[in-house]
């Protein structure tokens, strides 16, 4: 599966030029293993959503990256049915008959948002899914500042950037080039 052209992503990049803070995550972690889900929940984050490619799975895959198994279980134990996946591949018009979304739901046991607008646009669709939960009580986790962090920032969600990707093998070449932003330093556990 290959992602189609993301016009909204290009248009949003102009918005980021005016407000670069939209790309600055609230929390930076190595990967989802470094997220303290219990602490987030205690702090008032009652729902959480994830990008899929290179955050949970290999690009265009549907199986959880094996080292993330324990962290994913902790996340699901804490957030139960308030976990979702928002992908620019699965659940979009590029996903013929929602095949990838259905495979992900079966594999990861969480809802994959069906949405028309690709990140960084479309945050209202996620908030509608979380029915009545205010954006400030939602965390969005992803590996790309220009799509994932901006997606969450546009709506006022807590944003968590994962620095390490699963693999660039098979990823969209443009996403690799545009998505590389370095956040170095010791950020501790979320």
BARO-7462 format. One record per residue: x, y negated, z negated of N, C-alpha, C, O in turn; residue in one letter. Coordinates in steps of 0.2 Angstrom, whole numbers, plus 5000, padded with zeros to 4 digits. Atoms other than C-alpha are relative to their C-alpha. Last residue first. Layout:
 n_c1 n_c2 n_c3 ca_c1 ca_c2 ca_c3 c_c1 c_c2 c_c3 o_c1 o_c2 o_c3 code
    X    Y    Z     X     Y     Z    X    Y    Z    X    Y    Z    a
...
//
This chain:
 n_c1 n_c2 n_c3 ca_c1 ca_c2 ca_c3 c_c1 c_c2 c_c3 o_c1 o_c2 o_c3 code
 5006 5004 4999  5033  4947  4850 4996 5000 4993 4991 4997 4993    x
 5007 4996 4998  5049  4955  4844 4995 4995 5000 4994 4990 4996    x
 5003 4996 5005  5065  4945  4845 4994 5003 5002 4992 5003 5008    x
 5007 5003 5001  5068  4931  4858 4997 5005 4995 4991 5003 4993    x
 5003 4995 5005  5087  4933  4859 4993 4997 4998 4993 4992 4995    x
 5000 5001 5007  5093  4924  4874 4997 5005 4996 4994 5010 4999    x
 4995 4997 5004  5091  4923  4893 4999 4998 4993 4997 4993 4991    x
 5002 5002 5007  5075  4919  4903 5005 5004 4996 5004 5010 4994    x
 4996 4997 5006  5080  4921  4921 4998 4996 4994 4998 4990 4993    x
 4998 5006 5004  5068  4918  4935 5003 5003 4994 5000 5008 4991    x
 4994 5000 5005  5066  4930  4949 5001 4994 4997 5003 4989 5000    x
 5002 4999 5007  5048  4930  4956 5006 5000 4995 5005 5001 4989    x
 5003 5005 5004  5051  4922  4972 4999 5001 4993 4999 4996 4989    x
 4996 5006 4999  5064  4934  4979 4997 4994 4996 5000 4990 4993    x
 4994 4999 5003  5056  4950  4972 5004 4993 5000 5006 4991 4995    x
 5002 5000 5007  5038  4945  4977 5007 5000 4996 5008 4997 4991    x
 5002 5007 5001  5044  4941  4995 4999 4999 4992 5001 4995 4989    x
 4994 5004 4999  5052  4959  4996 4999 4992 4998 5003 4989 4995    x
 5001 5005 4994  5036  4967  4990 5006 4996 5000 5008 4993 4995    x
 5004 5006 5001  5042  4981  4979 5000 4996 5006 5004 4997 5010    x
 5007 4999 4997  5047  4999  4985 4996 4993 4999 4990 4993 5001    x
 5001 4996 4995  5063  4999  4974 4993 5001 5002 4988 5002 4998    x
 5002 5004 4994  5063  4984  4963 4999 5004 5006 4997 5002 5011    x
 4995 5000 4994  5062  4995  4948 4998 4995 5005 4992 4994 5006    x
 4999 4992 4999  5054  4996  4931 5005 5001 5005 5009 5005 5004    x
 5005 4997 4996  5057  4977  4928 5001 5008 5000 5007 5010 4999    x
 4998 4994 4996  5066  4970  4913 4994 5002 5004 4989 5003 5002    x
 4994 5002 4997  5062  4952  4907 5002 5006 5005 5004 5005 5011    x
 4995 4994 5001  5044  4955  4902 5006 4999 5004 5005 4998 5010    x
 4996 4998 4994  5035  4938  4900 5004 5006 4999 5008 5006 4994    x
 4994 4996 5002  5021  4936  4887 5004 5002 5007 5001 5006 5011    x
 4997 4997 4994  5008  4922  4890 5006 5004 4997 5010 5001 4993    x
 4993 4999 5002  4995  4917  4877 5004 5004 5005 5001 5009 5007    x
 4999 4994 5003  4980  4912  4887 5007 5000 4997 5011 4996 4999    x
 4998 5001 5007  4976  4894  4891 5001 5006 4996 5000 5006 4990    x
 5006 4999 5004  4967  4897  4907 5001 4999 4993 4996 4999 4989    x
 5005 5003 4997  4981  4891  4919 4993 5000 4996 4989 4995 4996    x
 4999 5007 5002  4994  4897  4907 4994 4996 5003 4992 4991 5000    x
 5003 5001 5007  4988  4915  4909 5000 4993 4998 4996 4991 4995    x
 5007 4997 5001  4989  4915  4928 4998 4999 4993 4992 4996 4992    x
 5005 5005 4997  5005  4904  4928 4993 5002 4999 4989 4998 4997    x
 5000 5005 5005  5014  4917  4917 4995 4994 5002 4991 4992 4998    x
 5003 4998 5006  5008  4931  4929 5000 4995 4994 4995 4994 4991    x
 5007 4997 4999  5011  4923  4946 4997 5002 4993 4992 4999 4991    x
 5004 5004 4996  5026  4911  4945 4993 5003 5001 4988 4999 5003    x
 5002 5007 5003  5033  4918  4929 4996 4997 5005 4991 4994 5003    x
 4998 5006 4996  5034  4936  4935 4997 4994 4997 4991 4993 4996    x
 4993 5000 4998  5035  4952  4924 5002 4994 5004 5008 4993 5006    x
 4998 4999 4993  5018  4951  4916 5007 4999 5001 5011 4997 4996    x
 4993 4998 5000  5008  4951  4899 5002 5002 5008 4998 5005 5011    x
 4999 4997 4993  4992  4941  4897 5008 5001 5000 5012 4997 4999    x
 4993 5000 4998  4986  4938  4879 5001 5003 5007 4997 5007 5009    x
 4998 4995 4995  4968  4933  4875 5008 4999 5002 5010 4994 5002    x
 5000 4993 5004  4962  4924  4859 5002 5006 5005 5002 5011 5003    x
 4995 5000 5005  4966  4907  4867 5001 5006 4996 5006 5007 4992    x
 4993 4999 4997  4956  4911  4882 5005 5000 4995 5010 5004 4996    x
 4997 5007 4998  4940  4912  4871 5007 5002 5003 5010 5006 5000    x
 4993 5002 5004  4932  4929  4870 5003 4994 5003 5004 4994 5009    x
 5001 5004 5006  4914  4928  4877 5006 4999 4995 5006 4995 4991    x
 5006 5003 5002  4914  4942  4889 5000 4997 4993 4999 5000 4988    x
 5000 4999 5007  4931  4950  4891 4995 4996 4997 4995 4995 4991    x
 5000 4993 5002  4927  4953  4909 5000 5001 4993 4997 5005 4990    x
 5007 4997 5000  4922  4935  4911 5000 5007 4998 4995 5009 4995    x
 5003 5002 5006  4939  4930  4904 4993 5002 5001 4990 5003 4996    x
 4998 4996 5005  4947  4941  4918 4996 4997 4993 4994 5002 4990    x
 5003 4993 4999  4937  4933  4932 5002 5005 4994 4998 5009 4992    x
 5007 5000 5003  4941  4916  4925 4996 5007 5001 4992 5008 4997    x
 5000 4999 5008  4959  4919  4927 4993 5000 4998 4992 5004 4993    x
 5005 4995 5002  4957  4920  4946 4999 5002 4993 4996 5007 4991    x
 5007 5002 5001  4972  4911  4952 4996 5006 4998 4998 5011 4997    x
 5002 5003 5006  4990  4915  4949 4993 4998 4999 4992 4995 4994    x
 4996 5004 5005  4986  4929  4953 5005 4995 5004 5008 4998 5009    x
 4994 4997 5003  4975  4935  4967 5004 4995 4995 5003 4989 4996    x
 4995 5004 5000  4957  4930  4970 5007 5003 4997 5006 5006 4991    x
 4999 5002 4993  4945  4943  4974 5006 4995 5001 5009 4996 5006    x
 5000 5007 4999  4944  4953  4958 5002 4998 5007 5006 5002 5011    x
 5001 5001 4993  4941  4971  4952 4999 4992 5001 4995 4989 4998    x
 5004 5006 4997  4949  4971  4935 4999 5000 5007 5004 5000 5011    x
 4996 5004 4996  4957  4988  4930 4995 4995 5003 4990 4997 5006    x
 5003 5003 4994  4949  4995  4915 5005 4996 5004 5009 4993 5002    x
 5002 5007 5002  4960  5006  4903 4996 4997 5007 4997 5000 5012    x
 5005 5000 5005  4964  5025  4902 4997 4993 4998 4995 4992 4992    x
 4998 5004 5006  4981  5023  4910 4994 4999 4995 4995 4997 4990    x
 4993 4998 5003  4980  5038  4922 5001 4996 4994 5004 4999 4989    x
 5000 4993 5002  4961  5038  4926 5007 5001 4997 5007 5005 4992    x
 5005 4999 5005  4960  5019  4927 5000 5007 4997 5000 5008 4991    x
 4997 5003 5006  4976  5018  4937 4995 5001 4994 4998 5003 4989    x
 4994 4995 5002  4969  5031  4950 5003 4997 4994 5005 5001 4989    x
 5003 4994 5003  4952  5021  4951 5006 5005 4997 5005 5008 4992    x
 5003 5001 5006  4961  5005  4954 4998 5006 4996 4999 5006 4990    x
 4995 5001 5005  4972  5013  4967 4998 4998 4993 5000 5000 4988    x
 4997 4994 5002  4957  5019  4976 5006 5000 4995 5006 5004 4991    x
 4997 5000 5007  4947  5004  4975 5004 5006 4998 5003 5008 4992    x
 5005 4996 5004  4938  5008  4991 5003 5000 4993 5001 5005 4990    x
 5006 4997 4997  4953  5000  5000 4996 5005 4996 4999 5010 4993    x
 5001 4993 5003  4964  4991  4988 4994 5003 5003 4989 5002 5000    x
 4995 4996 4997  4969  4975  4998 5000 5008 4998 5002 5012 5002    x
 5002 4998 4993  4953  4967  4993 5005 5004 5004 5003 5008 5009    x
 5001 5006 4996  4960  4967  4975 4997 5003 5007 4996 5009 5008    x
 5006 5004 5001  4957  4980  4962 4999 4994 5004 4994 4990 5003    x
 5006 4996 5002  4975  4987  4963 4994 4995 4998 4995 4990 4994    x
 5001 4994 4996  4987  4976  4972 4994 5004 4998 4989 5004 5002    x
 5000 5003 4994  4989  4959  4964 4999 5005 5006 4999 5004 5012    x
 4995 4999 4995  4985  4967  4948 4999 4996 5006 4993 4995 5008    x
 5001 5004 4994  4975  4963  4933 5006 5000 5004 5012 4998 5002    x
 4994 5001 4995  4975  4977  4920 4997 4995 5005 4992 4996 5008    x
 5002 5000 4993  4963  4977  4905 5007 4999 5004 5012 4997 5001    x
 4993 5000 4996  4964  4980  4886 4997 5001 5008 4993 5004 5009    x
 4999 5007 4998  4949  4975  4875 5007 5000 5003 5011 4995 5002    x
 5003 5002 4993  4942  4993  4874 5001 4993 5002 4999 4991 5007    x
 5006 4995 4998  4954  4999  4860 4997 4998 5007 5001 4999 5012    x
 5004 5004 4996  4966  4984  4856 4994 5004 5003 4989 5001 5005    x
 5002 5006 5003  4976  4992  4842 4994 4996 5003 4990 4994 5000    x
 5002 4999 5007  4976  5010  4847 4998 4993 4997 4993 4993 4993    x
 5007 4997 4999  4977  5005  4866 4997 5001 4993 4991 5001 4992    x
 5004 5006 4997  4993  4994  4862 4993 5003 5000 4988 4999 4998    x
 5001 5005 5006  5001  5008  4851 4995 4994 5002 4991 4992 4999    x
 5004 4997 5005  4998  5021  4865 4998 4995 4994 4993 4994 4992    x
 5006 5001 4997  5006  5009  4878 4994 5003 4995 4989 5001 4995    x
 5002 5007 5001  5021  5007  4866 4993 4999 5003 4989 4996 5001    x
 5001 5001 5007  5023  5026  4864 4997 4993 4999 4992 4992 4996    x
 5005 4996 5002  5022  5030  4883 4998 4998 4993 4992 4997 4991    x
 5005 5005 5003  5033  5015  4889 4994 5004 4996 4989 5001 4994    x
 4998 5003 5007  5048  5026  4892 4995 4996 4997 4996 4994 4991    x
 4999 4996 5006  5038  5036  4905 5003 4997 4993 5000 4999 4988    x
 4993 4999 5000  5033  5021  4917 5002 5005 4993 5000 5002 4988    x
 4997 5004 5005  5014  5023  4917 5008 5002 5000 5009 5008 5001    x
 4998 4996 5007  5008  5032  4932 5004 4995 4996 5008 4992 4999    x
 5006 5000 5004  4998  5022  4946 5002 5004 4993 4997 5004 4989    x
 5001 4993 5003  5012  5017  4958 4994 4999 4995 4991 4994 4994    x
 5005 4996 4997  5011  5002  4969 4999 5007 4998 4995 5011 5001    x
 5005 5004 4995  5027  4995  4962 4996 5005 5004 4998 5010 5006    x
 4996 5002 4995  5033  5006  4947 4996 4997 5005 4990 4997 5005    x
 4998 4994 4995  5022  5006  4933 5005 4998 5005 5007 4992 5005    x
 5002 4993 5003  5018  4996  4917 5002 5005 5004 5004 5011 5002    x
 5001 5001 5007  5027  4979  4920 4998 5006 4996 5000 5007 4991    x
 4993 5001 5003  5035  4983  4937 4999 4997 4992 5004 4995 4989    x
 4994 4998 4997  5018  4983  4945 5006 4997 4997 5006 4991 4995    x
 4999 4993 4999  5003  4982  4933 5007 5001 5003 5012 5004 4999    x
 4999 4999 4993  5000  4965  4926 5002 5007 5001 5004 5010 4995    x
 4994 4999 4997  4993  4966  4909 5000 5000 5008 4995 5002 5011    x
 5001 4997 4993  4978  4961  4899 5008 5000 5002 5012 4996 5000    x
 4993 5000 4997  4976  4959  4880 4999 5003 5007 4996 5008 5008    x
 5000 4997 4994  4961  4955  4869 5007 4999 5004 5010 4994 5003    x
 5005 4995 5000  4959  4950  4851 4999 5004 5006 4996 5009 5007    x
 5001 4998 4993  4974  4939  4849 4996 5006 5000 4998 5011 4998    x
 5006 5002 4996  4971  4932  4832 4999 5001 5007 4994 4999 5010    x
 5000 5008 4999  4988  4932  4823 4994 4998 5004 4994 4992 5005    x
 5001 5004 5006  4984  4949  4816 5000 4993 5001 4997 4989 4997    x
 5007 4999 5001  4981  4956  4834 4999 4996 4993 4994 4993 4992    x
 5004 5005 4996  4998  4949  4839 4993 5000 4998 4990 4995 4997    x
 4998 5007 5002  5007  4957  4824 4996 4995 5004 4993 4990 5001    x
 5003 5001 5007  4999  4974  4827 5000 4993 4998 4996 4990 4996    x
 5007 5001 4998  5004  4973  4846 4996 4999 4993 4991 4995 4993    x
 5003 4998 5006  5022  4970  4842 4993 4999 5000 4990 4993 4998    x
 5006 5003 5003  5028  4969  4859 4998 5003 4994 4996 5009 4994    x
 4998 5005 5005  5046  4975  4862 4994 4996 4997 4995 4991 4994    x
 4998 4997 5006  5041  4991  4870 5002 4995 4995 5001 4997 4989    x
 5005 4999 5005  5032  4981  4883 5001 5004 4993 4998 5003 4989    x
 5006 4996 4997  5048  4976  4891 4995 5001 4995 4995 4998 4989    x
 4997 4996 4995  5063  4965  4887 4995 5004 5004 4995 5003 5010    x
 4998 4993 5003  5052  4952  4878 5004 5004 5006 5004 5002 5012    x
 4996 4997 4995  5049  4933  4881 5002 5007 4997 5005 5006 4991    x
 4996 4995 5002  5035  4925  4872 5003 5003 5005 5001 5004 5011    x
 5000 5001 5007  5025  4909  4875 5005 5004 4997 5009 5003 4992    x
 5004 4996 5004  5030  4909  4894 5000 4998 4992 5005 4995 4990    x
 4996 4999 5006  5036  4894  4903 4996 5005 4996 4990 5002 4993    x
 4996 4994 4999  5029  4894  4921 5004 5002 4994 5007 5008 4994    x
 5004 4994 4999  5015  4882  4917 5004 5007 5001 5001 5012 5000    x
 5001 4997 5006  5028  4870  4910 4995 5006 5001 4995 5011 4996    x
 4996 4994 5000  5033  4866  4928 4999 5004 4993 5001 5010 4993    x
 5000 4998 5007  5018  4854  4929 5004 5007 4999 5001 5012 4999    x
 5002 5006 5004  5020  4845  4946 5000 5001 4992 5001 4997 4988    x
 4995 5005 4999  5030  4858  4954 4998 4994 4996 5003 4990 4994    x
 4994 4999 5005  5019  4871  4946 5005 4995 5001 5009 4993 4996    x
 5002 5002 5007  5004  4864  4955 5005 5001 4995 5006 4996 4991    x
 5000 5008 5000  5013  4865  4972 4998 4998 4993 5001 4992 4990    x
 4993 5002 5001  5017  4884  4967 5000 4992 5001 5005 4989 4998    x
 4999 5001 5007  4998  4886  4965 5007 4998 4999 5009 4994 4994    x
 5003 5007 5002  4995  4883  4984 5002 4999 4992 5003 4993 4990    x
 4996 5005 4997  5008  4897  4988 4997 4993 4998 5001 4989 4996    x
 4994 5000 5003  5000  4909  4976 5004 4994 5002 5008 4991 4999    x
 5001 5003 5006  4983  4905  4982 5006 4999 4996 5008 4994 4993    x
 5001 5007 4998  4988  4909  5000 4999 4996 4993 5003 4991 4992    x
 5003 5003 5006  4994  4927  4994 5000 4992 5001 5004 4989 4998    x
 4998 5007 5001  4997  4936  5011 4996 4997 4994 4990 4998 4993    x
 5001 5005 4995  4992  4954  5009 5003 4993 4998 5005 4993 4992    x
 5005 5006 5002  4999  4966  4997 5000 4996 5006 5005 4995 5010    x
 4997 5006 5000  5006  4983  5004 4996 4994 4999 4990 4994 5001    x
 5004 5006 5000  5000  5000  5000 5004 4994 5000 5009 4994 4996    x
//
